Amino acid sequence: MDLDLPAEHVLLRDTVRAFMLTEVAPVIEVHERERRFPTDIVRRIGELGWLGIPIPEDEGGAGLDTLAYAVAVEEIGRVWGSLGLIVAAHTSLGCGPLHLAGTHEQQQAYLVPMASGRVLGAYGLTESGAGSDAGGTRTTARRDGTDWILDGAKRFITNAGQAGTYIVTAKTGETAKGAAEISAFIVPAETPGFSVGRLEDKLGLHASATGELRFEGARVPAENLLGAQGAGFRTFLKILDGGRISIGALAVGLAQAALDAAIPYARTREQFGRPIGSFQGVAFMIADMSTEIEAARQLVWRSAWLKDQGRDFGLAAAQAKLFASEVSSRATNAAIQIHGGYGYVTDYPVERFMRDAKLTEIGEGTSEIQRLVIARRVLDLRVI
C-alpha cells in the first residue's frame, strides 16, 4: 500500500505552494484589512487552471482527480484562508452541480467558462430560516410558460456579488408525502429580478465575499432547470458530500499554517533563559498539533481517494470534515497560546488563522450535522 502522493500531485502541490508564497502572500494583509475581494488573484489562478482542477477537460477543467484538488486547496488555505474558501466554493458548489446534473448544453454554456476560470460560480442553498434544515427552503420557483420565476432570498452565500453564475435551489411544489419538492436552477448574474443584497461583516475570511441573494420575480428560461424537477435535494446532498472534502482540505491547510508559525516561534522565543519549545507544556502542544494535523490530512486524502475510485465516500467525507475542522480550531488556538500576547495582536498572522478556521466547523454542514450523518451511517438507524 503506497501512501505517498503520486508524482503529478507532488508537482501540483509544489507549484501551488510556490505561487502562493511568492505572488499571493505579499498582498494578503492589505486585502484582509480592507476586506477587498482578490479579483486579480482569482483571475490569475483561473488562468493557471486551478478553478476547475477535478472537472473533466471536455467540460473546461484540468481533468485531474479529487485528490489533486484536495492537495491544491490545502496549499492555498495554508497561505490564505479567504482564497481557499473562494476556490472551494466555486469548484465544489459552483462547478460541481453542473458537472453532476447538467446537460451537455448547460455544461458548454455555463460549466466550461467556470471551470476554465473565466467566470466565478456560487451556490445558493442556505436561507435565513433554512440552514442545516435545507428542506425548509422558502424560496419558490413557479412555471410561467417557457420560463421559471423565482421569488425569495438566500443568505451566507460565498462569492455573492462576485460570481457570474449562481446555482440556486427553490421549492417547486410538494411531494406525495407533503414534503417540499426542491429543484435546482442556473441563474446568471444578469438575470432580471435577481440582485445581491447585503454583504456580511464576518469574524474571519475577510477577503472572501459572503452575502445575500434576492429573487424578486427573477425569470430564467425553462432550460435553466438543472436536473429533473424535484431532484434538487438529492443533487445538493451529493454536492455537499464532495464539498466536505474541500472544506476538510481547507481546514488542514489552516491548521498546518498554525503549526508552521508555532514551530519557529517555539524554537526562538526565549523565557527563563531558554527557548519556550524546550518546556514540556509547549513541546507537547506542538506534538499534539503535528499528530492531529497528519491524521486529519489522511482522512481528507482517503475520502478524496474513495471518490476518485467511484466508491461510496459520504461517510468518509463527513468524518474527514468533522475531524479536520475541529483539529483546525484546536491547532490555531494552540498557536495563539504558544505565541502568548503576540498571538493576540495582528502583528502575527496566527490570530487570523483562528478566526478563519472557525468557518470550517460551520460551513457545508456544522460539526453537529457531521456527527448526525456519521451516526446514521454507522448505526444504520434513520430515527436519529
Phi, psi and omega in degrees: 000117182264115181261003177280149175293142174300158185302320182292330177287323177296318179297316178298314180303312182292325179292315179297317181299315181295318179297315182297319183286324185269320187256337186255313185309320182296341184253001184297312187303314183292322178294318180292317182296319182268002182051048185258124178294133185278067186305312183295321180290319177299319178298319181294315180290335172294318178296329179281352178088016185265006176259006177211039186305312183268006181270136180304152182297324181287355175250013175099355185268188181275344178074021177267183185259179182294326178297317178299319178298315179297319179298317181293316180297321177300315182293322177295312180294333179296332179258320184211107181299321181301314180292323177299319179292319179302314181293316181297315181294318179296311188284307184287316188263331179274304180284324186307309181298323179291322176293319184284316190237356185284149172285168178301318180295318178295320180295319180292322183282324188241316185289317181303312177297328181285310184292334178276357174090007181276334182227135178272147181243162178209162184232118181260096179242307187292142175231170180303323181251009182219089178253268175298327177269073183294339177292349179273019180308132179252343174298134184242156173224127178236145182282135177222092183065240181265013182236167167244140179245122183256137176224135179142197182208148174242153183225157180060041183266120179289139183075014177302133179084346179252336183284150174262340180224132179241135171260122190232137175263146180207154178279124181248005180157204178230150177281174179298336179269004177087003177278163179292133173270114185255130177237162180244146183225150173266120183238104175296150184299332183272008181301128176300135181090354177255137177210163176258128181269219185293136172271140185282145172263103194261163175298315182220190179051048190295334182272355174269152181260125178229123185200191185260142173248134181241137179234111182237082186069034180292124187251121175236148180293155183303328181289356176271002170294125183263111185079187181285153175299131181089356182266002185297324181293316179295321180297315184292328177297318178293321180294319180295326176302313179291322180297330180294332176295315182290323177292323174299318178295319177299317179298318178297319179299316179295319178296318179296323177299320179297318178293319178302325180280324185288323185297305180295328178294317180293332179283326189255335179286124182249139172219142182057031174081014181208158179299140182295338177293344178278350176275135186302323182301318179283317182301320180290328175297317178297318180298316179295318179301311182300315182293313182292323179295317179295321177297317179297317179300317181294324176296318178296313181297321180295318179295322177295318179297316178300318178298317180294332179278358181075020181261166179296121184238004185300314179296314181298321180294319178295318178296317180296315182294316179300307185292314183297319182292320180286326172298319181298317178295319179294316184293317180291325176293320179296323180297321176296316181299319179295324179282347180062224181300327179293334178286342184269350182250162186279002175296333178245149185279355188295330178294327176292320179301317181294316180296320180291321185296331184301326181301327184292342175274355185242308185294148180057038178104116180297167177302325180293320177293322177298318179296324177295314179299314181295314181298319179299318181289317183289318182274342183056045179236116180281351182284346180286000000 
